[in-house]
Amino acid sequence: MWRDRWFALGIVGAIVSCLACLTPAVVIALGAIGLGAWTGRLDAILLSVLVAFLALAAYRYWVGRRPTS
């Protein structure tokens, strides 16, 4: 069975960052620990993390599926 830990990390990271984009729990948590000023830039950070994890998953899928010599 084909297993690639980097591919799994890309998928799980993309799911977690997508959930973080959709829930206001991050805003509440940042406000609770005194980092409420960061909530204005939270979307830019989370979206770039989401793109990075999706790129990692796509790259590892491509590497895992290409034919070997």
PDB file of N, CA, C, O and CB in Angstrom:
ATOM      1  N   MET A   1       0.846  -1.185   0.000  1.00  0.00           N
ATOM      2  CA  MET A   1       0.000   0.000   0.000  1.00  0.00           C
ATOM      3  C   MET A   1       0.888   1.245   0.000  1.00  0.00           C
ATOM      4  O   MET A   1       1.890   1.304   0.714  1.00  0.00           O
ATOM      5  CB  MET A   1      -0.961   0.000   1.227  1.00  0.00           C
ATOM      6  N   TRP A   2       0.512   2.231  -0.804  1.00  0.00           N
ATOM      7  CA  TRP A   2       1.290   3.445  -0.959  1.00  0.00           C
ATOM      8  C   TRP A   2       1.019   4.379   0.214  1.00  0.00           C
ATOM      9  O   TRP A   2      -0.117   4.787   0.452  1.00  0.00           O
ATOM     10  CB  TRP A   2       0.965   4.138  -2.296  1.00  0.00           C
ATOM     11  N   ARG A   3       2.092   4.712   0.948  1.00  0.00           N
ATOM     12  CA  ARG A   3       1.959   5.646   2.065  1.00  0.00           C
ATOM     13  C   ARG A   3       3.056   6.692   1.969  1.00  0.00           C
ATOM     14  O   ARG A   3       4.221   6.371   1.731  1.00  0.00           O
ATOM     15  CB  ARG A   3       2.021   4.905   3.430  1.00  0.00           C
ATOM     16  N   ASP A   4       2.682   7.899   2.150  1.00  0.00           N
ATOM     17  CA  ASP A   4       3.632   8.993   2.126  1.00  0.00           C
ATOM     18  C   ASP A   4       3.274   9.940   3.261  1.00  0.00           C
ATOM     19  O   ASP A   4       2.206  10.551   3.258  1.00  0.00           O
ATOM     20  CB  ASP A   4       3.628   9.726   0.747  1.00  0.00           C
ATOM     21  N   ARG A   5       4.156  10.055   4.213  1.00  0.00           N
ATOM     22  CA  ARG A   5       3.856  10.886   5.387  1.00  0.00           C
ATOM     23  C   ARG A   5       3.775  12.363   5.040  1.00  0.00           C
ATOM     24  O   ARG A   5       2.993  13.092   5.650  1.00  0.00           O
ATOM     25  CB  ARG A   5       4.909  10.676   6.460  1.00  0.00           C
ATOM     26  N   TRP A   6       4.564  12.823   4.073  1.00  0.00           N
ATOM     27  CA  TRP A   6       4.513  14.231   3.678  1.00  0.00           C
ATOM     28  C   TRP A   6       3.192  14.550   2.992  1.00  0.00           C
ATOM     29  O   TRP A   6       2.639  15.635   3.174  1.00  0.00           O
ATOM     30  CB  TRP A   6       5.687  14.574   2.749  1.00  0.00           C
ATOM     31  N   PHE A   7       2.687  13.606   2.205  1.00  0.00           N
ATOM     32  CA  PHE A   7       1.384  13.801   1.571  1.00  0.00           C
ATOM     33  C   PHE A   7       0.292  13.883   2.632  1.00  0.00           C
ATOM     34  O   PHE A   7      -0.587  14.742   2.567  1.00  0.00           O
ATOM     35  CB  PHE A   7       1.083  12.658   0.575  1.00  0.00           C
ATOM     36  N   ALA A   8       0.357  12.979   3.612  1.00  0.00           N
ATOM     37  CA  ALA A   8      -0.626  12.992   4.702  1.00  0.00           C
ATOM     38  C   ALA A   8      -0.538  14.286   5.503  1.00  0.00           C
ATOM     39  O   ALA A   8      -1.561  14.843   5.900  1.00  0.00           O
ATOM     40  CB  ALA A   8      -0.416  11.784   5.630  1.00  0.00           C
ATOM     41  N   LEU A   9       0.672  14.761   5.741  1.00  0.00           N
ATOM     42  CA  LEU A   9       0.845  16.026   6.453  1.00  0.00           C
ATOM     43  C   LEU A   9       0.236  17.181   5.662  1.00  0.00           C
ATOM     44  O   LEU A   9      -0.392  18.066   6.243  1.00  0.00           O
ATOM     45  CB  LEU A   9       2.334  16.293   6.720  1.00  0.00           C
ATOM     46  N   GLY A  10       0.415  17.179   4.348  1.00  0.00           N
ATOM     47  CA  GLY A  10      -0.175  18.227   3.520  1.00  0.00           C
ATOM     48  C   GLY A  10      -1.690  18.227   3.581  1.00  0.00           C
ATOM     49  O   GLY A  10      -2.315  19.283   3.681  1.00  0.00           O
ATOM     50  N   ILE A  11      -2.282  17.037   3.520  1.00  0.00           N
ATOM     51  CA  ILE A  11      -3.745  16.939   3.577  1.00  0.00           C
ATOM     52  C   ILE A  11      -4.271  17.347   4.947  1.00  0.00           C
ATOM     53  O   ILE A  11      -5.216  18.131   5.037  1.00  0.00           O
ATOM     54  CB  ILE A  11      -4.200  15.512   3.247  1.00  0.00           C
ATOM     55  N   VAL A  12      -3.674  16.828   6.009  1.00  0.00           N
ATOM     56  CA  VAL A  12      -4.137  17.154   7.366  1.00  0.00           C
ATOM     57  C   VAL A  12      -3.922  18.638   7.661  1.00  0.00           C
ATOM     58  O   VAL A  12      -4.791  19.283   8.247  1.00  0.00           O
ATOM     59  CB  VAL A  12      -3.397  16.288   8.419  1.00  0.00           C
ATOM     60  N   GLY A  13      -2.785  19.176   7.264  1.00  0.00           N
ATOM     61  CA  GLY A  13      -2.528  20.600   7.479  1.00  0.00           C
ATOM     62  C   GLY A  13      -3.506  21.485   6.725  1.00  0.00           C
ATOM     63  O   GLY A  13      -3.941  22.515   7.240  1.00  0.00           O
ATOM     64  N   ALA A  14      -3.852  21.091   5.512  1.00  0.00           N
ATOM     65  CA  ALA A  14      -4.831  21.857   4.740  1.00  0.00           C
ATOM     66  C   ALA A  14      -6.206  21.814   5.402  1.00  0.00           C
ATOM     67  O   ALA A  14      -6.912  22.821   5.440  1.00  0.00           O
ATOM     68  CB  ALA A  14      -4.919  21.319   3.307  1.00  0.00           C
ATOM     69  N   ILE A  15      -6.576  20.664   5.914  1.00  0.00           N
ATOM     70  CA  ILE A  15      -7.875  20.543   6.586  1.00  0.00           C
ATOM     71  C   ILE A  15      -7.901  21.378   7.859  1.00  0.00           C
ATOM     72  O   ILE A  15      -8.876  22.084   8.117  1.00  0.00           O
ATOM     73  CB  ILE A  15      -8.183  19.069   6.914  1.00  0.00           C
ATOM     74  N   VAL A  16      -6.843  21.305   8.653  1.00  0.00           N
ATOM     75  CA  VAL A  16      -6.797  22.071   9.902  1.00  0.00           C
ATOM     76  C   VAL A  16      -6.792  23.576   9.632  1.00  0.00           C
ATOM     77  O   VAL A  16      -7.492  24.328  10.311  1.00  0.00           O
ATOM     78  CB  VAL A  16      -5.558  21.683  10.719  1.00  0.00           C
ATOM     79  N   SER A  17      -6.015  24.015   8.656  1.00  0.00           N
ATOM     80  CA  SER A  17      -5.999  25.450   8.369  1.00  0.00           C
ATOM     81  C   SER A  17      -7.319  25.917   7.764  1.00  0.00           C
ATOM     82  O   SER A  17      -7.729  27.057   7.980  1.00  0.00           O
ATOM     83  CB  SER A  17      -4.848  25.787   7.425  1.00  0.00           C
ATOM     84  N   CYS A  18      -7.984  25.051   7.013  1.00  0.00           N
ATOM     85  CA  CYS A  18      -9.300  25.404   6.481  1.00  0.00           C
ATOM     86  C   CYS A  18     -10.318  25.535   7.614  1.00  0.00           C
ATOM     87  O   CYS A  18     -11.144  26.448   7.609  1.00  0.00           O
ATOM     88  CB  CYS A  18      -9.770  24.350   5.458  1.00  0.00           C
ATOM     89  N   LEU A  19     -10.257  24.630   8.572  1.00  0.00           N
ATOM     90  CA  LEU A  19     -11.154  24.733   9.726  1.00  0.00           C
ATOM     91  C   LEU A  19     -10.861  25.976  10.550  1.00  0.00           C
ATOM     92  O   LEU A  19     -11.776  26.597  11.091  1.00  0.00           O
ATOM     93  CB  LEU A  19     -11.035  23.492  10.603  1.00  0.00           C
ATOM     94  N   ALA A  20      -9.598  26.336  10.643  1.00  0.00           N
ATOM     95  CA  ALA A  20      -9.241  27.544  11.391  1.00  0.00           C
ATOM     96  C   ALA A  20      -9.759  28.792  10.690  1.00  0.00           C
ATOM     97  O   ALA A  20     -10.100  29.775  11.347  1.00  0.00           O
ATOM     98  CB  ALA A  20      -7.721  27.636  11.570  1.00  0.00           C
ATOM     99  N   CYS A  21      -9.820  28.761   9.365  1.00  0.00           N
ATOM    100  CA  CYS A  21     -10.362  29.904   8.636  1.00  0.00           C
ATOM    101  C   CYS A  21     -11.864  30.047   8.860  1.00  0.00           C
ATOM    102  O   CYS A  21     -12.405  31.153   8.821  1.00  0.00           O
ATOM    103  CB  CYS A  21     -10.067  29.766   7.145  1.00  0.00           C
ATOM    104  N   LEU A  22     -12.514  28.947   9.087  1.00  0.00           N
ATOM    105  CA  LEU A  22     -13.965  28.964   9.180  1.00  0.00           C
ATOM    106  C   LEU A  22     -14.501  29.185  10.587  1.00  0.00           C
ATOM    107  O   LEU A  22     -15.680  29.506  10.741  1.00  0.00           O
ATOM    108  CB  LEU A  22     -14.500  27.694   8.653  1.00  0.00           C
ATOM    109  N   THR A  23     -13.684  29.026  11.608  1.00  0.00           N
ATOM    110  CA  THR A  23     -14.189  29.144  12.971  1.00  0.00           C
ATOM    111  C   THR A  23     -13.681  30.411  13.639  1.00  0.00           C
ATOM    112  O   THR A  23     -12.526  30.796  13.454  1.00  0.00           O
ATOM    113  CB  THR A  23     -13.791  27.926  13.793  1.00  0.00           C
ATOM    114  N   PRO A  24     -14.525  31.047  14.400  1.00  0.00           N
ATOM    115  CA  PRO A  24     -14.086  32.234  15.138  1.00  0.00           C
ATOM    116  C   PRO A  24     -13.353  31.880  16.429  1.00  0.00           C
ATOM    117  O   PRO A  24     -13.011  32.775  17.202  1.00  0.00           O
ATOM    118  CB  PRO A  24     -15.277  33.114  15.456  1.00  0.00           C
ATOM    119  N   ALA A  25     -13.107  30.598  16.677  1.00  0.00           N
ATOM    120  CA  ALA A  25     -12.405  30.184  17.892  1.00  0.00           C
ATOM    121  C   ALA A  25     -10.988  30.732  17.933  1.00  0.00           C
ATOM    122  O   ALA A  25     -10.461  31.009  19.011  1.00  0.00           O
ATOM    123  CB  ALA A  25     -12.376  28.665  17.995  1.00  0.00           C
ATOM    124  N   VAL A  26     -10.375  30.888  16.788  1.00  0.00           N
ATOM    125  CA  VAL A  26      -9.014  31.432  16.749  1.00  0.00           C
ATOM    126  C   VAL A  26      -9.020  32.881  17.216  1.00  0.00           C
ATOM    127  O   VAL A  26      -8.122  33.299  17.947  1.00  0.00           O
ATOM    128  CB  VAL A  26      -8.418  31.328  15.322  1.00  0.00           C
ATOM    129  N   VAL A  27     -10.004  33.638  16.810  1.00  0.00           N
ATOM    130  CA  VAL A  27     -10.102  35.037  17.221  1.00  0.00           C
ATOM    131  C   VAL A  27     -10.309  35.123  18.730  1.00  0.00           C
ATOM    132  O   VAL A  27      -9.701  35.961  19.395  1.00  0.00           O
ATOM    133  CB  VAL A  27     -11.256  35.749  16.475  1.00  0.00           C
ATOM    134  N   ILE A  28     -11.156  34.267  19.265  1.00  0.00           N
ATOM    135  CA  ILE A  28     -11.405  34.262  20.710  1.00  0.00           C
ATOM    136  C   ILE A  28     -10.150  33.841  21.459  1.00  0.00           C
ATOM    137  O   ILE A  28      -9.814  34.434  22.484  1.00  0.00           O
ATOM    138  CB  ILE A  28     -12.577  33.320  21.060  1.00  0.00           C
ATOM    139  N   ALA A  29      -9.455  32.828  20.963  1.00  0.00           N
ATOM    140  CA  ALA A  29      -8.243  32.359  21.625  1.00  0.00           C
ATOM    141  C   ALA A  29      -7.152  33.418  21.602  1.00  0.00           C
ATOM    142  O   ALA A  29      -6.475  33.629  22.608  1.00  0.00           O
ATOM    143  CB  ALA A  29      -7.742  31.082  20.966  1.00  0.00           C
ATOM    144  N   LEU A  30      -6.973  34.087  20.470  1.00  0.00           N
ATOM    145  CA  LEU A  30      -5.961  35.141  20.398  1.00  0.00           C
ATOM    146  C   LEU A  30      -6.311  36.309  21.325  1.00  0.00           C
ATOM    147  O   LEU A  30      -5.426  36.900  21.945  1.00  0.00           O
ATOM    148  CB  LEU A  30      -5.816  35.641  18.952  1.00  0.00           C
ATOM    149  N   GLY A  31      -7.584  36.634  21.416  1.00  0.00           N
ATOM    150  CA  GLY A  31      -8.000  37.691  22.332  1.00  0.00           C
ATOM    151  C   GLY A  31      -7.794  37.307  23.781  1.00  0.00           C
ATOM    152  O   GLY A  31      -7.473  38.157  24.611  1.00  0.00           O
ATOM    153  N   ALA A  32      -7.975  36.033  24.094  1.00  0.00           N
ATOM    154  CA  ALA A  32      -7.818  35.564  25.468  1.00  0.00           C
ATOM    155  C   ALA A  32      -6.367  35.587  25.928  1.00  0.00           C
ATOM    156  O   ALA A  32      -6.092  35.799  27.110  1.00  0.00           O
ATOM    157  CB  ALA A  32      -8.369  34.164  25.600  1.00  0.00           C
ATOM    158  N   ILE A  33      -5.444  35.372  25.007  1.00  0.00           N
ATOM    159  CA  ILE A  33      -4.032  35.359  25.416  1.00  0.00           C
ATOM    160  C   ILE A  33      -3.342  36.698  25.156  1.00  0.00           C
ATOM    161  O   ILE A  33      -2.124  36.807  25.296  1.00  0.00           O
ATOM    162  CB  ILE A  33      -3.286  34.249  24.682  1.00  0.00           C
ATOM    163  N   GLY A  34      -4.109  37.703  24.783  1.00  0.00           N
ATOM    164  CA  GLY A  34      -3.561  39.039  24.630  1.00  0.00           C
ATOM    165  C   GLY A  34      -3.015  39.366  23.259  1.00  0.00           C
ATOM    166  O   GLY A  34      -2.317  40.368  23.103  1.00  0.00           O
ATOM    167  N   LEU A  35      -3.308  38.560  22.268  1.00  0.00           N
ATOM    168  CA  LEU A  35      -2.820  38.817  20.917  1.00  0.00           C
ATOM    169  C   LEU A  35      -3.963  39.192  19.982  1.00  0.00           C
ATOM    170  O   LEU A  35      -3.960  38.812  18.811  1.00  0.00           O
ATOM    171  CB  LEU A  35      -2.080  37.595  20.377  1.00  0.00           C
ATOM    172  N   GLY A  36      -4.924  39.924  20.487  1.00  0.00           N
ATOM    173  CA  GLY A  36      -6.085  40.312  19.709  1.00  0.00           C
ATOM    174  C   GLY A  36      -5.755  41.211  18.530  1.00  0.00           C
ATOM    175  O   GLY A  36      -6.528  41.281  17.575  1.00  0.00           O
ATOM    176  N   ALA A  37      -4.624  41.899  18.579  1.00  0.00           N
ATOM    177  CA  ALA A  37      -4.234  42.774  17.475  1.00  0.00           C
ATOM    178  C   ALA A  37      -3.881  41.963  16.220  1.00  0.00           C
ATOM    179  O   ALA A  37      -3.918  42.501  15.114  1.00  0.00           O
ATOM    180  CB  ALA A  37      -3.042  43.650  17.891  1.00  0.00           C
ATOM    181  N   TRP A  38      -3.547  40.704  16.374  1.00  0.00           N
ATOM    182  CA  TRP A  38      -3.196  39.854  15.240  1.00  0.00           C
ATOM    183  C   TRP A  38      -4.398  39.402  14.438  1.00  0.00           C
ATOM    184  O   TRP A  38      -4.235  38.872  13.340  1.00  0.00           O
ATOM    185  CB  TRP A  38      -2.446  38.658  15.717  1.00  0.00           C
ATOM    186  N   THR A  39      -5.590  39.595  14.949  1.00  0.00           N
ATOM    187  CA  THR A  39      -6.777  39.088  14.253  1.00  0.00           C
ATOM    188  C   THR A  39      -7.033  39.818  12.945  1.00  0.00           C
ATOM    189  O   THR A  39      -7.709  39.276  12.072  1.00  0.00           O
ATOM    190  CB  THR A  39      -7.995  39.206  15.145  1.00  0.00           C
ATOM    191  N   GLY A  40      -6.520  41.023  12.782  1.00  0.00           N
ATOM    192  CA  GLY A  40      -6.694  41.747  11.529  1.00  0.00           C
ATOM    193  C   GLY A  40      -5.922  41.115  10.384  1.00  0.00           C
ATOM    194  O   GLY A  40      -6.329  41.230   9.228  1.00  0.00           O
ATOM    195  N   ARG A  41      -4.826  40.455  10.684  1.00  0.00           N
ATOM    196  CA  ARG A  41      -4.001  39.822   9.650  1.00  0.00           C
ATOM    197  C   ARG A  41      -4.145  38.309   9.646  1.00  0.00           C
ATOM    198  O   ARG A  41      -3.383  37.613   8.975  1.00  0.00           O
ATOM    199  CB  ARG A  41      -2.544  40.192   9.844  1.00  0.00           C
ATOM    200  N   LEU A  42      -5.093  37.810  10.372  1.00  0.00           N
ATOM    201  CA  LEU A  42      -5.260  36.366  10.509  1.00  0.00           C
ATOM    202  C   LEU A  42      -5.607  35.702   9.190  1.00  0.00           C
ATOM    203  O   LEU A  42      -5.107  34.615   8.902  1.00  0.00           O
ATOM    204  CB  LEU A  42      -6.330  36.060  11.528  1.00  0.00           C
ATOM    205  N   ASP A  43      -6.441  36.323   8.388  1.00  0.00           N
ATOM    206  CA  ASP A  43      -6.827  35.731   7.112  1.00  0.00           C
ATOM    207  C   ASP A  43      -5.641  35.583   6.173  1.00  0.00           C
ATOM    208  O   ASP A  43      -5.514  34.563   5.495  1.00  0.00           O
ATOM    209  CB  ASP A  43      -7.901  36.568   6.453  1.00  0.00           C
ATOM    210  N   ALA A  44      -4.784  36.573   6.124  1.00  0.00           N
ATOM    211  CA  ALA A  44      -3.621  36.495   5.244  1.00  0.00           C
ATOM    212  C   ALA A  44      -2.686  35.369   5.668  1.00  0.00           C
ATOM    213  O   ALA A  44      -2.133  34.667   4.822  1.00  0.00           O
ATOM    214  CB  ALA A  44      -2.870  37.827   5.235  1.00  0.00           C
ATOM    215  N   ILE A  45      -2.512  35.199   6.955  1.00  0.00           N
ATOM    216  CA  ILE A  45      -1.642  34.134   7.452  1.00  0.00           C
ATOM    217  C   ILE A  45      -2.258  32.771   7.203  1.00  0.00           C
ATOM    218  O   ILE A  45      -1.587  31.868   6.703  1.00  0.00           O
ATOM    219  CB  ILE A  45      -1.364  34.318   8.943  1.00  0.00           C
ATOM    220  N   LEU A  46      -3.527  32.610   7.546  1.00  0.00           N
ATOM    221  CA  LEU A  46      -4.172  31.304   7.395  1.00  0.00           C
ATOM    222  C   LEU A  46      -4.322  30.904   5.932  1.00  0.00           C
ATOM    223  O   LEU A  46      -4.167  29.730   5.598  1.00  0.00           O
ATOM    224  CB  LEU A  46      -5.536  31.314   8.065  1.00  0.00           C
ATOM    225  N   LEU A  47      -4.615  31.843   5.070  1.00  0.00           N
ATOM    226  CA  LEU A  47      -4.740  31.502   3.658  1.00  0.00           C
ATOM    227  C   LEU A  47      -3.390  31.115   3.051  1.00  0.00           C
ATOM    228  O   LEU A  47      -3.326  30.217   2.212  1.00  0.00           O
ATOM    229  CB  LEU A  47      -5.344  32.673   2.888  1.00  0.00           C
ATOM    230  N   SER A  48      -2.321  31.780   3.464  1.00  0.00           N
ATOM    231  CA  SER A  48      -1.007  31.392   2.951  1.00  0.00           C
ATOM    232  C   SER A  48      -0.580  30.035   3.489  1.00  0.00           C
ATOM    233  O   SER A  48       0.071  29.273   2.774  1.00  0.00           O
ATOM    234  CB  SER A  48       0.035  32.444   3.312  1.00  0.00           C
ATOM    235  N   VAL A  49      -0.927  29.714   4.725  1.00  0.00           N
ATOM    236  CA  VAL A  49      -0.636  28.387   5.270  1.00  0.00           C
ATOM    237  C   VAL A  49      -1.445  27.333   4.522  1.00  0.00           C
ATOM    238  O   VAL A  49      -0.928  26.257   4.219  1.00  0.00           O
ATOM    239  CB  VAL A  49      -0.948  28.334   6.789  1.00  0.00           C
ATOM    240  N   LEU A  50      -2.694  27.625   4.224  1.00  0.00           N
ATOM    241  CA  LEU A  50      -3.531  26.695   3.469  1.00  0.00           C
ATOM    242  C   LEU A  50      -2.940  26.425   2.090  1.00  0.00           C
ATOM    243  O   LEU A  50      -2.874  25.273   1.662  1.00  0.00           O
ATOM    244  CB  LEU A  50      -4.955  27.244   3.333  1.00  0.00           C
ATOM    245  N   VAL A  51      -2.513  27.466   1.395  1.00  0.00           N
ATOM    246  CA  VAL A  51      -1.909  27.297   0.069  1.00  0.00           C
ATOM    247  C   VAL A  51      -0.618  26.492   0.162  1.00  0.00           C
ATOM    248  O   VAL A  51      -0.352  25.652  -0.698  1.00  0.00           O
ATOM    249  CB  VAL A  51      -1.633  28.668  -0.578  1.00  0.00           C
ATOM    250  N   ALA A  52       0.182  26.733   1.187  1.00  0.00           N
ATOM    251  CA  ALA A  52       1.436  25.998   1.347  1.00  0.00           C
ATOM    252  C   ALA A  52       1.179  24.507   1.581  1.00  0.00           C
ATOM    253  O   ALA A  52       1.861  23.669   0.991  1.00  0.00           O
ATOM    254  CB  ALA A  52       2.250  26.581   2.511  1.00  0.00           C
ATOM    255  N   PHE A  53       0.218  24.166   2.423  1.00  0.00           N
ATOM    256  CA  PHE A  53      -0.093  22.760   2.674  1.00  0.00           C
ATOM    257  C   PHE A  53      -0.689  22.089   1.436  1.00  0.00           C
ATOM    258  O   PHE A  53      -0.388  20.928   1.159  1.00  0.00           O
ATOM    259  CB  PHE A  53      -1.060  22.634   3.853  1.00  0.00           C
ATOM    260  N   LEU A  54      -1.518  22.799   0.701  1.00  0.00           N
ATOM    261  CA  LEU A  54      -2.063  22.226  -0.530  1.00  0.00           C
ATOM    262  C   LEU A  54      -0.969  22.013  -1.573  1.00  0.00           C
ATOM    263  O   LEU A  54      -0.982  21.017  -2.296  1.00  0.00           O
ATOM    264  CB  LEU A  54      -3.160  23.131  -1.099  1.00  0.00           C
ATOM    265  N   ALA A  55      -0.025  22.945  -1.650  1.00  0.00           N
ATOM    266  CA  ALA A  55       1.093  22.778  -2.572  1.00  0.00           C
ATOM    267  C   ALA A  55       1.956  21.586  -2.173  1.00  0.00           C
ATOM    268  O   ALA A  55       2.408  20.837  -3.038  1.00  0.00           O
ATOM    269  CB  ALA A  55       1.940  24.051  -2.619  1.00  0.00           C
ATOM    270  N   LEU A  56       2.191  21.401  -0.879  1.00  0.00           N
ATOM    271  CA  LEU A  56       2.951  20.249  -0.404  1.00  0.00           C
ATOM    272  C   LEU A  56       2.252  18.945  -0.761  1.00  0.00           C
ATOM    273  O   LEU A  56       2.888  18.003  -1.233  1.00  0.00           O
ATOM    274  CB  LEU A  56       3.160  20.335   1.106  1.00  0.00           C
ATOM    275  N   ALA A  57       0.942  18.891  -0.536  1.00  0.00           N
ATOM    276  CA  ALA A  57       0.189  17.679  -0.856  1.00  0.00           C
ATOM    277  C   ALA A  57       0.198  17.403  -2.353  1.00  0.00           C
ATOM    278  O   ALA A  57       0.354  16.253  -2.764  1.00  0.00           O
ATOM    279  CB  ALA A  57      -1.250  17.799  -0.355  1.00  0.00           C
ATOM    280  N   ALA A  58       0.034  18.429  -3.172  1.00  0.00           N
ATOM    281  CA  ALA A  58       0.041  18.232  -4.621  1.00  0.00           C
ATOM    282  C   ALA A  58       1.409  17.773  -5.113  1.00  0.00           C
ATOM    283  O   ALA A  58       1.495  16.898  -5.975  1.00  0.00           O
ATOM    284  CB  ALA A  58      -0.364  19.521  -5.334  1.00  0.00           C
ATOM    285  N   TYR A  59       2.475  18.353  -4.573  1.00  0.00           N
ATOM    286  CA  TYR A  59       3.822  17.962  -4.978  1.00  0.00           C
ATOM    287  C   TYR A  59       4.108  16.514  -4.592  1.00  0.00           C
ATOM    288  O   TYR A  59       4.632  15.749  -5.401  1.00  0.00           O
ATOM    289  CB  TYR A  59       4.862  18.893  -4.345  1.00  0.00           C
ATOM    290  N   ARG A  60       3.769  16.136  -3.370  1.00  0.00           N
ATOM    291  CA  ARG A  60       4.043  14.767  -2.937  1.00  0.00           C
ATOM    292  C   ARG A  60       3.173  13.764  -3.690  1.00  0.00           C
ATOM    293  O   ARG A  60       3.607  12.637  -3.928  1.00  0.00           O
ATOM    294  CB  ARG A  60       3.815  14.631  -1.429  1.00  0.00           C
ATOM    295  N   TYR A  61       1.978  14.145  -4.062  1.00  0.00           N
ATOM    296  CA  TYR A  61       1.145  13.263  -4.879  1.00  0.00           C
ATOM    297  C   TYR A  61       1.779  13.066  -6.249  1.00  0.00           C
ATOM    298  O   TYR A  61       1.812  11.949  -6.766  1.00  0.00           O
ATOM    299  CB  TYR A  61      -0.281  13.835  -5.024  1.00  0.00           C
ATOM    300  N   TRP A  62       2.280  14.142  -6.834  1.00  0.00           N
ATOM    301  CA  TRP A  62       2.931  14.083  -8.132  1.00  0.00           C
ATOM    302  C   TRP A  62       4.203  13.228  -8.067  1.00  0.00           C
ATOM    303  O   TRP A  62       4.451  12.414  -8.956  1.00  0.00           O
ATOM    304  CB  TRP A  62       3.263  15.498  -8.625  1.00  0.00           C
ATOM    305  N   VAL A  63       5.002  13.413  -7.017  1.00  0.00           N
ATOM    306  CA  VAL A  63       6.232  12.637  -6.864  1.00  0.00           C
ATOM    307  C   VAL A  63       5.922  11.169  -6.640  1.00  0.00           C
ATOM    308  O   VAL A  63       6.624  10.300  -7.157  1.00  0.00           O
ATOM    309  CB  VAL A  63       7.069  13.177  -5.707  1.00  0.00           C
ATOM    310  N   GLY A  64       4.887  10.885  -5.881  1.00  0.00           N
ATOM    311  CA  GLY A  64       4.544   9.497  -5.579  1.00  0.00           C
ATOM    312  C   GLY A  64       3.943   8.746  -6.749  1.00  0.00           C
ATOM    313  O   GLY A  64       4.030   7.518  -6.794  1.00  0.00           O
ATOM    314  N   ARG A  65       3.347   9.430  -7.680  1.00  0.00           N
ATOM    315  CA  ARG A  65       2.659   8.777  -8.798  1.00  0.00           C
ATOM    316  C   ARG A  65       3.454   8.736 -10.097  1.00  0.00           C
ATOM    317  O   ARG A  65       3.041   8.054 -11.035  1.00  0.00           O
ATOM    318  CB  ARG A  65       1.372   9.467  -9.049  1.00  0.00           C
ATOM    319  N   ARG A  66       4.574   9.438 -10.185  1.00  0.00           N
ATOM    320  CA  ARG A  66       5.335   9.412 -11.439  1.00  0.00           C
ATOM    321  C   ARG A  66       6.085   8.081 -11.562  1.00  0.00           C
ATOM    322  O   ARG A  66       6.505   7.517 -10.552  1.00  0.00           O
ATOM    323  CB  ARG A  66       6.332  10.610 -11.507  1.00  0.00           C
ATOM    324  N   PRO A  67       6.249   7.596 -12.743  1.00  0.00           N
ATOM    325  CA  PRO A  67       6.920   6.301 -12.927  1.00  0.00           C
ATOM    326  C   PRO A  67       8.405   6.375 -12.591  1.00  0.00           C
ATOM    327  O   PRO A  67       9.071   7.372 -12.867  1.00  0.00           O
ATOM    328  CB  PRO A  67       6.745   5.816 -14.363  1.00  0.00           C
ATOM    329  N   THR A  68       8.897   5.324 -12.002  1.00  0.00           N
ATOM    330  CA  THR A  68      10.322   5.262 -11.664  1.00  0.00           C
ATOM    331  C   THR A  68      11.089   4.553 -12.771  1.00  0.00           C
ATOM    332  O   THR A  68      10.530   3.741 -13.507  1.00  0.00           O
ATOM    333  CB  THR A  68      10.536   4.538 -10.313  1.00  0.00           C
ATOM    334  N   SER A  69      12.338   4.861 -12.878  1.00  0.00           N
ATOM    335  CA  SER A  69      13.166   4.286 -13.945  1.00  0.00           C
ATOM    336  C   SER A  69      13.537   2.853 -13.650  1.00  0.00           C
ATOM    337  O   SER A  69      14.231   2.219 -14.444  1.00  0.00           O
ATOM    338  CB  SER A  69      14.427   5.106 -14.143  1.00  0.00           C
TER     339      SER A  69
END
